[in-house]
């Protein structure tokens, strides 16, 4: 069971880093871009959901509906804050902080509210990951203010939302037994409905986003739900305190994307610290 969850998280991590690269490359951002990629995601996944409903008839209680609605609101805030962070700072700074600290917050919430008890090796691995993230994101330079505080602050804000929705969604797919694919699809529909009134008022921005970034929006709309569906499936199979740190592997991939594809300013040490982070992920994987 743990090995299957590990494989799902590894695949999810690569997909997650890929859609963040696409979002970073987009020329437009904010509400219009978020509405556009949610629209494309809903359109892409609707045929599959119709088949799932016909043949599997997934269970959904009224409490499940409430969880989906709240999760949709959290995700809207997450995407908007993340895009803003990418506009004011580099992918190789915002991404490691948000993805690195998010699971830490998730672990704390899981211990407090889901009564999970991480093993000593899990805690050691998580500690190694956090230290590696600190140096990947700038380390001492970040403290001294040499790289600015906006990027790290946006990363911290996104991390808090990640911790919140990870724990919240874990309860939905585990305790409420909502099918991960169905849960993520309805959450995407919820985000689309929340954003639609505002997108209508910004039709010119939506048109511009379509003209400049329709392929990036399509990529994010398809890959973001896919990455999270795999992560939710893993969460339904294993504790948050195990899955959340493993998702940190996407930081290594995202940092390398920022350095080699986006040509962001970096140092060789960032690659070394990414290797240290990977070692922390190995510790967590061995803790099961």
Phi and psi restraints in degrees (value plus and minus 20) as a CYANA .aco file:
   2 UNK   PHI     -85.1   -45.1
   2 UNK   PSI     -57.6   -17.6
   3 UNK   PHI     -85.4   -45.4
   3 UNK   PSI     -61.5   -21.5
   4 UNK   PHI     -82.0   -42.0
   4 UNK   PSI     -61.7   -21.7
   5 UNK   PHI     -83.2   -43.2
   5 UNK   PSI     -59.3   -19.3
   6 UNK   PHI     -81.5   -41.5
   6 UNK   PSI     -65.8   -25.8
   7 UNK   PHI     -81.5   -41.5
   7 UNK   PSI     -63.0   -23.0
   8 UNK   PHI     -80.8   -40.8
   8 UNK   PSI     -62.2   -22.2
   9 UNK   PHI     -87.1   -47.1
   9 UNK   PSI     -59.1   -19.1
  10 UNK   PHI     -81.6   -41.6
  10 UNK   PSI     -65.5   -25.5
  11 UNK   PHI     -85.6   -45.6
  11 UNK   PSI     -63.2   -23.2
  12 UNK   PHI     -79.8   -39.8
  12 UNK   PSI     -59.0   -19.0
  13 UNK   PHI     -83.0   -43.0
  13 UNK   PSI     -63.2   -23.2
  14 UNK   PHI     -85.3   -45.3
  14 UNK   PSI     -63.4   -23.4
  15 UNK   PHI     -84.8   -44.8
  15 UNK   PSI     -59.7   -19.7
  16 UNK   PHI     -82.5   -42.5
  16 UNK   PSI     -66.4   -26.4
  17 UNK   PHI     -83.2   -43.2
  17 UNK   PSI     -55.3   -15.3
  18 UNK   PHI     -86.3   -46.3
  18 UNK   PSI     -64.4   -24.4
  19 UNK   PHI     -91.6   -51.6
  19 UNK   PSI     -48.3    -8.3
  20 UNK   PHI     -87.5   -47.5
  20 UNK   PSI     -55.4   -15.4
  21 UNK   PHI     -82.1   -42.1
  21 UNK   PSI     -64.9   -24.9
  22 UNK   PHI     -82.4   -42.4
  22 UNK   PSI     -61.0   -21.0
  23 UNK   PHI     -86.2   -46.2
  23 UNK   PSI     -58.7   -18.7
  24 UNK   PHI     -84.8   -44.8
  24 UNK   PSI     -55.8   -15.8
  25 UNK   PHI     -95.8   -55.8
  25 UNK   PSI     -38.1     1.9
  26 UNK   PHI     -82.9   -42.9
  26 UNK   PSI     120.1   160.1
  27 UNK   PHI    -101.0   -61.0
  27 UNK   PSI     -44.2    -4.2
  28 UNK   PHI    -130.1   -90.1
  28 UNK   PSI     144.5   184.5
  29 UNK   PHI    -176.6  -136.6
  29 UNK   PSI    -190.6  -150.6
  30 UNK   PHI      59.6    99.6
  30 UNK   PSI    -174.5  -134.5
  31 UNK   PHI     -81.2   -41.2
  31 UNK   PSI     -62.9   -22.9
  32 UNK   PHI     -82.9   -42.9
  32 UNK   PSI     -66.0   -26.0
  33 UNK   PHI     -86.9   -46.9
  33 UNK   PSI     -59.9   -19.9
  34 UNK   PHI     -82.0   -42.0
  34 UNK   PSI     -63.3   -23.3
  35 UNK   PHI     -83.5   -43.5
  35 UNK   PSI     -61.0   -21.0
  36 UNK   PHI     -85.3   -45.3
  36 UNK   PSI     -65.4   -25.4
  37 UNK   PHI     -93.2   -53.2
  37 UNK   PSI     -47.4    -7.4
  38 UNK   PHI     -88.7   -48.7
  38 UNK   PSI     -59.4   -19.4
  39 UNK   PHI     -79.4   -39.4
  39 UNK   PSI     -67.4   -27.4
  40 UNK   PHI     -85.2   -45.2
  40 UNK   PSI     -57.1   -17.1
  41 UNK   PHI     -84.9   -44.9
  41 UNK   PSI     -64.4   -24.4
  42 UNK   PHI     -81.0   -41.0
  42 UNK   PSI     -65.6   -25.6
  43 UNK   PHI     -82.4   -42.4
  43 UNK   PSI     -59.6   -19.6
  44 UNK   PHI     -89.8   -49.8
  44 UNK   PSI     -57.3   -17.3
  45 UNK   PHI    -114.1   -74.1
  45 UNK   PSI     -32.9     7.1
  46 UNK   PHI     -78.1   -38.1
  46 UNK   PSI     -66.2   -26.2
  47 UNK   PHI     -77.8   -37.8
  47 UNK   PSI     -60.2   -20.2
  48 UNK   PHI     -86.0   -46.0
  48 UNK   PSI     -61.2   -21.2
  49 UNK   PHI     -85.2   -45.2
  49 UNK   PSI     -56.8   -16.8
  50 UNK   PHI     -79.6   -39.6
  50 UNK   PSI     -63.4   -23.4
  51 UNK   PHI     -84.4   -44.4
  51 UNK   PSI     -62.6   -22.6
  52 UNK   PHI     -81.4   -41.4
  52 UNK   PSI     -65.3   -25.3
  53 UNK   PHI     -83.9   -43.9
  53 UNK   PSI     -60.5   -20.5
  54 UNK   PHI     -87.8   -47.8
  54 UNK   PSI     -64.0   -24.0
  55 UNK   PHI    -116.2   -76.2
  55 UNK   PSI     -47.5    -7.5
  56 UNK   PHI    -132.2   -92.2
  56 UNK   PSI     -39.7     0.3
  57 UNK   PHI      25.0    65.0
  57 UNK   PSI      46.0    86.0
  58 UNK   PHI     -80.1   -40.1
  58 UNK   PSI     122.7   162.7
  59 UNK   PHI     -97.6   -57.6
  59 UNK   PSI     119.9   159.9
  60 UNK   PHI    -171.7  -131.7
  60 UNK   PSI      94.1   134.1
  61 UNK   PHI    -109.1   -69.1
  61 UNK   PSI     151.9   191.9
  62 UNK   PHI     -84.7   -44.7
  62 UNK   PSI     -54.0   -14.0
  63 UNK   PHI     -85.6   -45.6
  63 UNK   PSI     -55.9   -15.9
  64 UNK   PHI     -81.6   -41.6
  64 UNK   PSI     -58.8   -18.8
  65 UNK   PHI     -81.7   -41.7
  65 UNK   PSI     -62.6   -22.6
  66 UNK   PHI     -81.3   -41.3
  66 UNK   PSI     -64.1   -24.1
  67 UNK   PHI     -82.6   -42.6
  67 UNK   PSI     -59.3   -19.3
  68 UNK   PHI     -85.2   -45.2
  68 UNK   PSI     -61.8   -21.8
  69 UNK   PHI     -82.7   -42.7
  69 UNK   PSI     -65.9   -25.9
  70 UNK   PHI     -86.8   -46.8
  70 UNK   PSI     -61.5   -21.5
  71 UNK   PHI     -81.2   -41.2
  71 UNK   PSI     -58.0   -18.0
  72 UNK   PHI     -81.5   -41.5
  72 UNK   PSI     -63.3   -23.3
  73 UNK   PHI     -83.5   -43.5
  73 UNK   PSI     -63.7   -23.7
  74 UNK   PHI     -82.2   -42.2
  74 UNK   PSI     -62.8   -22.8
  75 UNK   PHI     -87.4   -47.4
  75 UNK   PSI     -55.4   -15.4
  76 UNK   PHI     -79.8   -39.8
  76 UNK   PSI     -67.3   -27.3
  77 UNK   PHI     -82.0   -42.0
  77 UNK   PSI     -59.2   -19.2
  78 UNK   PHI     -81.6   -41.6
  78 UNK   PSI     -69.8   -29.8
  79 UNK   PHI     -85.7   -45.7
  79 UNK   PSI     -62.3   -22.3
  80 UNK   PHI     -86.0   -46.0
  80 UNK   PSI     -61.4   -21.4
  81 UNK   PHI     -88.7   -48.7
  81 UNK   PSI     -58.6   -18.6
  82 UNK   PHI     -84.1   -44.1
  82 UNK   PSI     -64.1   -24.1
  83 UNK   PHI     -82.9   -42.9
  83 UNK   PSI     -60.1   -20.1
  84 UNK   PHI     -83.2   -43.2
  84 UNK   PSI     -60.8   -20.8
  85 UNK   PHI     -81.3   -41.3
  85 UNK   PSI     -59.6   -19.6
  86 UNK   PHI     -89.0   -49.0
  86 UNK   PSI     -42.5    -2.5
  87 UNK   PHI    -100.0   -60.0
  87 UNK   PSI     -46.8    -6.8
  88 UNK   PHI    -122.9   -82.9
  88 UNK   PSI     -29.0    11.0
  89 UNK   PHI    -171.8  -131.8
  89 UNK   PSI     159.2   199.2
  90 UNK   PHI    -103.7   -63.7
  90 UNK   PSI     133.4   173.4
  91 UNK   PHI     -78.4   -38.4
  91 UNK   PSI     -60.2   -20.2
  92 UNK   PHI     -92.6   -52.6
  92 UNK   PSI     -23.3    16.7
  93 UNK   PHI    -128.4   -88.4
  93 UNK   PSI     -74.5   -34.5
  94 UNK   PHI     -85.5   -45.5
  94 UNK   PSI     -64.4   -24.4
  95 UNK   PHI     -82.5   -42.5
  95 UNK   PSI     -69.2   -29.2
  96 UNK   PHI     -80.7   -40.7
  96 UNK   PSI     -60.1   -20.1
  97 UNK   PHI     -87.8   -47.8
  97 UNK   PSI     -67.1   -27.1
  98 UNK   PHI     -87.1   -47.1
  98 UNK   PSI     -67.1   -27.1
  99 UNK   PHI     -93.2   -53.2
  99 UNK   PSI     -48.6    -8.6
 100 UNK   PHI     -97.7   -57.7
 100 UNK   PSI     -66.2   -26.2
 101 UNK   PHI    -102.6   -62.6
 101 UNK   PSI     -43.7    -3.7
 102 UNK   PHI     -75.1   -35.1
 102 UNK   PSI     -73.6   -33.6
 103 UNK   PHI     -82.4   -42.4
 103 UNK   PSI     -49.0    -9.0
 104 UNK   PHI     -83.7   -43.7
 104 UNK   PSI     -66.4   -26.4
 105 UNK   PHI     -82.2   -42.2
 105 UNK   PSI     -57.4   -17.4
 106 UNK   PHI     -83.2   -43.2
 106 UNK   PSI     -61.2   -21.2
 107 UNK   PHI     -82.8   -42.8
 107 UNK   PSI     -62.8   -22.8
 108 UNK   PHI     -81.5   -41.5
 108 UNK   PSI     -65.5   -25.5
 109 UNK   PHI     -85.8   -45.8
 109 UNK   PSI     -57.0   -17.0
 110 UNK   PHI     -85.4   -45.4
 110 UNK   PSI     -58.9   -18.9
 111 UNK   PHI     -87.3   -47.3
 111 UNK   PSI     -60.9   -20.9
 112 UNK   PHI     -94.3   -54.3
 112 UNK   PSI     -60.8   -20.8
 113 UNK   PHI    -132.7   -92.7
 113 UNK   PSI     -41.0    -1.0
 114 UNK   PHI    -129.4   -89.4
 114 UNK   PSI     -16.0    24.0
 115 UNK   PHI      37.6    77.6
 115 UNK   PSI      14.7    54.7
 116 UNK   PHI    -104.8   -64.8
 116 UNK   PSI     131.6   171.6
 117 UNK   PHI    -150.0  -110.0
 117 UNK   PSI      76.6   116.6
 118 UNK   PHI     -86.6   -46.6
 118 UNK   PSI     126.4   166.4
 119 UNK   PHI     -94.6   -54.6
 119 UNK   PSI     148.0   188.0
 120 UNK   PHI     -82.4   -42.4
 120 UNK   PSI     -60.4   -20.4
 121 UNK   PHI     -86.0   -46.0
 121 UNK   PSI     -55.8   -15.8
 122 UNK   PHI     -82.9   -42.9
 122 UNK   PSI     -63.5   -23.5
 123 UNK   PHI     -85.8   -45.8
 123 UNK   PSI     -60.2   -20.2
 124 UNK   PHI     -83.9   -43.9
 124 UNK   PSI     -66.2   -26.2
 125 UNK   PHI     -81.0   -41.0
 125 UNK   PSI     -61.3   -21.3
 126 UNK   PHI     -84.7   -44.7
 126 UNK   PSI     -59.4   -19.4
 127 UNK   PHI     -82.2   -42.2
 127 UNK   PSI     -62.6   -22.6
 128 UNK   PHI     -81.2   -41.2
 128 UNK   PSI     -61.8   -21.8
 129 UNK   PHI     -82.0   -42.0
 129 UNK   PSI     -65.8   -25.8
 130 UNK   PHI     -82.5   -42.5
 130 UNK   PSI     -63.6   -23.6
 131 UNK   PHI     -83.3   -43.3
 131 UNK   PSI     -62.9   -22.9
 132 UNK   PHI     -82.7   -42.7
 132 UNK   PSI     -59.9   -19.9
 133 UNK   PHI     -82.3   -42.3
 133 UNK   PSI     -61.3   -21.3
 134 UNK   PHI     -76.4   -36.4
 134 UNK   PSI     -63.7   -23.7
 135 UNK   PHI     -98.9   -58.9
 135 UNK   PSI     -53.3   -13.3
 136 UNK   PHI     -80.9   -40.9
 136 UNK   PSI     -59.1   -19.1
 137 UNK   PHI     -99.9   -59.9
 137 UNK   PSI     -20.3    19.7
 138 UNK   PHI     111.2   151.2
 138 UNK   PSI     -42.0    -2.0
 139 UNK   PHI      37.3    77.3
 139 UNK   PSI    -147.0  -107.0
 140 UNK   PHI     -81.2   -41.2
 140 UNK   PSI     -54.9   -14.9
 141 UNK   PHI     -80.3   -40.3
 141 UNK   PSI     -56.2   -16.2
 142 UNK   PHI     -86.8   -46.8
 142 UNK   PSI     -61.1   -21.1
 143 UNK   PHI     -85.5   -45.5
 143 UNK   PSI     -62.0   -22.0
 144 UNK   PHI     -93.4   -53.4
 144 UNK   PSI     -31.9     8.1
 145 UNK   PHI      66.0   106.0
 145 UNK   PSI      -7.5    32.5
 146 UNK   PHI     -89.6   -49.6
 146 UNK   PSI     -41.8    -1.8
 147 UNK   PHI    -132.3   -92.3
 147 UNK   PSI     -11.0    29.0
 148 UNK   PHI      63.2   103.2
 148 UNK   PSI     138.6   178.6
 149 UNK   PHI    -124.4   -84.4
 149 UNK   PSI     -33.4     6.6
 150 UNK   PHI     -82.2   -42.2
 150 UNK   PSI     -68.7   -28.7
 151 UNK   PHI     -77.7   -37.7
 151 UNK   PSI     -73.0   -33.0
 152 UNK   PHI     -79.2   -39.2
 152 UNK   PSI     -57.7   -17.7
 153 UNK   PHI     -87.7   -47.7
 153 UNK   PSI     -62.2   -22.2
 154 UNK   PHI     -84.6   -44.6
 154 UNK   PSI     -59.3   -19.3
 155 UNK   PHI     -80.5   -40.5
 155 UNK   PSI     -60.5   -20.5
 156 UNK   PHI     -84.9   -44.9
 156 UNK   PSI     -62.7   -22.7
 157 UNK   PHI     -81.8   -41.8
 157 UNK   PSI     -63.4   -23.4
 158 UNK   PHI     -84.2   -44.2
 158 UNK   PSI     -59.3   -19.3
 159 UNK   PHI     -80.7   -40.7
 159 UNK   PSI     -59.9   -19.9
 160 UNK   PHI     -82.1   -42.1
 160 UNK   PSI     -62.6   -22.6
 161 UNK   PHI     -87.2   -47.2
 161 UNK   PSI     -57.1   -17.1
 162 UNK   PHI     -82.1   -42.1
 162 UNK   PSI     -66.0   -26.0
 163 UNK   PHI     -79.9   -39.9
 163 UNK   PSI     -59.3   -19.3
 164 UNK   PHI     -85.9   -45.9
 164 UNK   PSI     -72.7   -32.7
 165 UNK   PHI     -92.5   -52.5
 165 UNK   PSI     -47.6    -7.6
 166 UNK   PHI     -84.0   -44.0
 166 UNK   PSI     -67.2   -27.2
 167 UNK   PHI     -88.1   -48.1
 167 UNK   PSI     -62.6   -22.6
 168 UNK   PHI     -80.7   -40.7
 168 UNK   PSI     -66.7   -26.7
 169 UNK   PHI     -93.0   -53.0
 169 UNK   PSI     -50.2   -10.2
 170 UNK   PHI     -79.3   -39.3
 170 UNK   PSI     -63.9   -23.9
 171 UNK   PHI     -82.5   -42.5
 171 UNK   PSI     -59.4   -19.4
 172 UNK   PHI     -85.7   -45.7
 172 UNK   PSI     -66.6   -26.6
 173 UNK   PHI    -101.7   -61.7
 173 UNK   PSI     -39.1     0.9
 174 UNK   PHI    -117.9   -77.9
 174 UNK   PSI     -86.8   -46.8
 175 UNK   PHI     -90.6   -50.6
 175 UNK   PSI     -57.7   -17.7
 176 UNK   PHI    -111.4   -71.4
 176 UNK   PSI     -27.5    12.5
 177 UNK   PHI      38.4    78.4
 177 UNK   PSI      17.9    57.9
 178 UNK   PHI    -102.9   -62.9
 178 UNK   PSI     110.7   150.7
 179 UNK   PHI     -77.8   -37.8
 179 UNK   PSI     106.8   146.8
 180 UNK   PHI     -73.3   -33.3
 180 UNK   PSI     -64.7   -24.7
 181 UNK   PHI     -81.3   -41.3
 181 UNK   PSI     -65.3   -25.3
 182 UNK   PHI     -86.1   -46.1
 182 UNK   PSI     -61.2   -21.2
 183 UNK   PHI     -83.0   -43.0
 183 UNK   PSI     -67.6   -27.6
 184 UNK   PHI     -87.0   -47.0
 184 UNK   PSI     -58.2   -18.2
 185 UNK   PHI     -83.2   -43.2
 185 UNK   PSI     -68.0   -28.0
 186 UNK   PHI     -85.8   -45.8
 186 UNK   PSI     -52.5   -12.5
 187 UNK   PHI     -84.5   -44.5
 187 UNK   PSI     -58.3   -18.3
 188 UNK   PHI     -86.5   -46.5
 188 UNK   PSI     -60.5   -20.5
 189 UNK   PHI     -82.2   -42.2
 189 UNK   PSI     -61.5   -21.5
 190 UNK   PHI     -80.8   -40.8
 190 UNK   PSI     -63.9   -23.9
 191 UNK   PHI     -82.5   -42.5
 191 UNK   PSI     -61.1   -21.1
 192 UNK   PHI     -81.2   -41.2
 192 UNK   PSI     -63.8   -23.8
 193 UNK   PHI     -88.1   -48.1
 193 UNK   PSI     -58.2   -18.2
 194 UNK   PHI     -83.3   -43.3
 194 UNK   PSI     -61.5   -21.5
 195 UNK   PHI    -102.3   -62.3
 195 UNK   PSI     -41.1    -1.1
 196 UNK   PHI     -77.7   -37.7
 196 UNK   PSI     -66.4   -26.4
 197 UNK   PHI     -79.8   -39.8
 197 UNK   PSI     -57.6   -17.6
 198 UNK   PHI     -93.8   -53.8
 198 UNK   PSI     -55.8   -15.8
 199 UNK   PHI     -86.3   -46.3
 199 UNK   PSI     -55.2   -15.2
 200 UNK   PHI     -81.8   -41.8
 200 UNK   PSI     -56.5   -16.5
 201 UNK   PHI     -95.4   -55.4
 201 UNK   PSI     -34.1     5.9
 202 UNK   PHI    -141.1  -101.1
 202 UNK   PSI      26.2    66.2
 203 UNK   PHI     -78.5   -38.5
 203 UNK   PSI     -57.2   -17.2
 204 UNK   PHI     -83.2   -43.2
 204 UNK   PSI     -58.8   -18.8
 205 UNK   PHI     -88.2   -48.2
 205 UNK   PSI     -57.5   -17.5
 206 UNK   PHI     -85.2   -45.2
 206 UNK   PSI     -63.3   -23.3
 207 UNK   PHI     -81.2   -41.2
 207 UNK   PSI     -63.2   -23.2
 208 UNK   PHI     -83.8   -43.8
 208 UNK   PSI     -62.0   -22.0
 209 UNK   PHI     -83.5   -43.5
 209 UNK   PSI     -60.4   -20.4
 210 UNK   PHI     -83.6   -43.6
 210 UNK   PSI     -63.6   -23.6
 211 UNK   PHI     -86.1   -46.1
 211 UNK   PSI     -60.4   -20.4
 212 UNK   PHI    -112.5   -72.5
 212 UNK   PSI     -53.0   -13.0
 213 UNK   PHI    -151.6  -111.6
 213 UNK   PSI       9.0    49.0
 214 UNK   PHI     -83.2   -43.2
 214 UNK   PSI     -54.7   -14.7
 215 UNK   PHI     -94.2   -54.2
 215 UNK   PSI     -57.9   -17.9
 216 UNK   PHI     -84.6   -44.6
 216 UNK   PSI     -60.9   -20.9
 217 UNK   PHI     -83.3   -43.3
 217 UNK   PSI     -60.9   -20.9
 218 UNK   PHI     -83.7   -43.7
 218 UNK   PSI     -61.8   -21.8
 219 UNK   PHI     -83.6   -43.6
 219 UNK   PSI     -65.9   -25.9
 220 UNK   PHI     -85.4   -45.4
 220 UNK   PSI     -62.1   -22.1
 221 UNK   PHI     -82.2   -42.2
 221 UNK   PSI     -51.3   -11.3
 222 UNK   PHI    -111.6   -71.6
 222 UNK   PSI     -64.3   -24.3
 223 UNK   PHI     -98.2   -58.2
 223 UNK   PSI     -56.0   -16.0
 224 UNK   PHI     -81.3   -41.3
 224 UNK   PSI     -69.5   -29.5
 225 UNK   PHI     -82.9   -42.9
 225 UNK   PSI     -58.5   -18.5
 226 UNK   PHI     -81.9   -41.9
 226 UNK   PSI     -64.8   -24.8
 227 UNK   PHI     -80.9   -40.9
 227 UNK   PSI     -61.3   -21.3
 228 UNK   PHI     -97.5   -57.5
 228 UNK   PSI     -50.6   -10.6
 229 UNK   PHI     -81.9   -41.9
 229 UNK   PSI     -63.0   -23.0
 230 UNK   PHI     -84.0   -44.0
 230 UNK   PSI     -60.7   -20.7
 231 UNK   PHI     -86.8   -46.8
 231 UNK   PSI     -61.1   -21.1
 232 UNK   PHI     -84.0   -44.0
 232 UNK   PSI     -59.7   -19.7
 233 UNK   PHI     -81.7   -41.7
 233 UNK   PSI     -61.6   -21.6
 234 UNK   PHI     -84.6   -44.6
 234 UNK   PSI     -59.3   -19.3
 235 UNK   PHI     -85.2   -45.2
 235 UNK   PSI     -50.1   -10.1
 236 UNK   PHI     -93.7   -53.7
 236 UNK   PSI     -35.3     4.7
 237 UNK   PHI    -123.0   -83.0
 237 UNK   PSI     -43.3    -3.3
 238 UNK   PHI    -166.0  -126.0
 238 UNK   PSI     143.0   183.0
 239 UNK   PHI     -86.7   -46.7
 239 UNK   PSI     136.1   176.1
 240 UNK   PHI     -79.3   -39.3
 240 UNK   PSI     -59.0   -19.0
 241 UNK   PHI     -86.4   -46.4
 241 UNK   PSI     -34.8     5.2
 242 UNK   PHI    -117.3   -77.3
 242 UNK   PSI     -66.0   -26.0
 243 UNK   PHI     -94.1   -54.1
 243 UNK   PSI     -63.1   -23.1
 244 UNK   PHI     -76.7   -36.7
 244 UNK   PSI     -68.7   -28.7
 245 UNK   PHI     -83.9   -43.9
 245 UNK   PSI     -54.9   -14.9
 246 UNK   PHI     -82.4   -42.4
 246 UNK   PSI     -50.7   -10.7
 247 UNK   PHI     -87.8   -47.8
 247 UNK   PSI     -30.8     9.2
 248 UNK   PHI     -84.7   -44.7
 248 UNK   PSI     -38.4     1.6
 249 UNK   PHI     -76.8   -36.8
 249 UNK   PSI     -48.3    -8.3
 250 UNK   PHI     -82.7   -42.7
 250 UNK   PSI     -42.3    -2.3
 251 UNK   PHI     -85.8   -45.8
 251 UNK   PSI     -61.9   -21.9
 252 UNK   PHI     -79.3   -39.3
 252 UNK   PSI     -66.9   -26.9
 253 UNK   PHI     -84.9   -44.9
 253 UNK   PSI     -65.7   -25.7
 254 UNK   PHI     -83.4   -43.4
 254 UNK   PSI     -59.4   -19.4
 255 UNK   PHI     -84.3   -44.3
 255 UNK   PSI     -62.9   -22.9
 256 UNK   PHI     -85.5   -45.5
 256 UNK   PSI     -57.0   -17.0
 257 UNK   PHI     -79.3   -39.3
 257 UNK   PSI     -66.3   -26.3
 258 UNK   PHI     -82.3   -42.3
 258 UNK   PSI     -58.4   -18.4
 259 UNK   PHI     -96.2   -56.2
 259 UNK   PSI     -68.1   -28.1
 260 UNK   PHI    -114.6   -74.6
 260 UNK   PSI     -47.2    -7.2
 261 UNK   PHI    -117.1   -77.1
 261 UNK   PSI     -67.4   -27.4
 262 UNK   PHI    -106.6   -66.6
 262 UNK   PSI     -27.7    12.3
 263 UNK   PHI      37.4    77.4
 263 UNK   PSI      19.6    59.6
 264 UNK   PHI     -94.8   -54.8
 264 UNK   PSI     131.3   171.3
 265 UNK   PHI     -82.4   -42.4
 265 UNK   PSI     112.5   152.5
 266 UNK   PHI    -178.1  -138.1
 266 UNK   PSI     159.6   199.6
 267 UNK   PHI    -148.7  -108.7
 267 UNK   PSI     142.5   182.5
 268 UNK   PHI     -81.7   -41.7
 268 UNK   PSI     -47.9    -7.9
 269 UNK   PHI     -84.9   -44.9
 269 UNK   PSI     -47.8    -7.8
 270 UNK   PHI     -81.0   -41.0
 270 UNK   PSI     -57.7   -17.7
 271 UNK   PHI     -88.6   -48.6
 271 UNK   PSI     -59.8   -19.8
 272 UNK   PHI     -81.7   -41.7
 272 UNK   PSI     -65.7   -25.7
 273 UNK   PHI     -85.5   -45.5
 273 UNK   PSI     -50.9   -10.9
 274 UNK   PHI     -83.6   -43.6
 274 UNK   PSI     -56.3   -16.3
 275 UNK   PHI     -85.7   -45.7
 275 UNK   PSI     -58.2   -18.2
 276 UNK   PHI     -83.0   -43.0
 276 UNK   PSI     -62.8   -22.8
 277 UNK   PHI     -79.4   -39.4
 277 UNK   PSI     -62.8   -22.8
 278 UNK   PHI     -80.1   -40.1
 278 UNK   PSI     -57.4   -17.4
 279 UNK   PHI     -81.2   -41.2
 279 UNK   PSI     -60.0   -20.0
 280 UNK   PHI     -82.1   -42.1
 280 UNK   PSI     -59.4   -19.4
 281 UNK   PHI     -82.3   -42.3
 281 UNK   PSI     -60.1   -20.1
 282 UNK   PHI     -81.8   -41.8
 282 UNK   PSI     -61.6   -21.6
 283 UNK   PHI     -77.8   -37.8
 283 UNK   PSI     -65.5   -25.5
 284 UNK   PHI     -84.5   -44.5
 284 UNK   PSI     -61.9   -21.9
 285 UNK   PHI     -82.1   -42.1
 285 UNK   PSI     -56.4   -16.4
 286 UNK   PHI     -98.2   -58.2
 286 UNK   PSI     -30.7     9.3
 287 UNK   PHI     -98.3   -58.3
 287 UNK   PSI     -32.4     7.6
